Amino acid sequence: MHDDSILPIEFAVSLGLLCNIGAPLLAFWMAGKLPRLRLWIHSAAFLAILASPLTAMMLGLPDLLPEEDDNPSARLPFCR
């Protein structure tokens, strides 16, 4: 990550670990308590893991310069 990112590096790493490790563990625990909602719980955990690299990329990029255009796709370099 860059030094001038939106989030501090330590917080971004802990947020990534929380999404990638905590979401499946929470899903397994909740599925044991609520077995009828098991599919929905695991789907939510899957989406949390799927979204974590995108979230880390958007939050880890440095702030845009004031003269740059701030459109929604400006934060995602692979969408240009």
Secondary structure, 3 states (H helix, E strand, C coil): CCCCECCCHHHHHHHHHHHHHHHHHHHHHHHHHCHHHHHHHHHHHHHHHHHHHHHHHHHHCECCCCCCCCCHHHHCHHHC
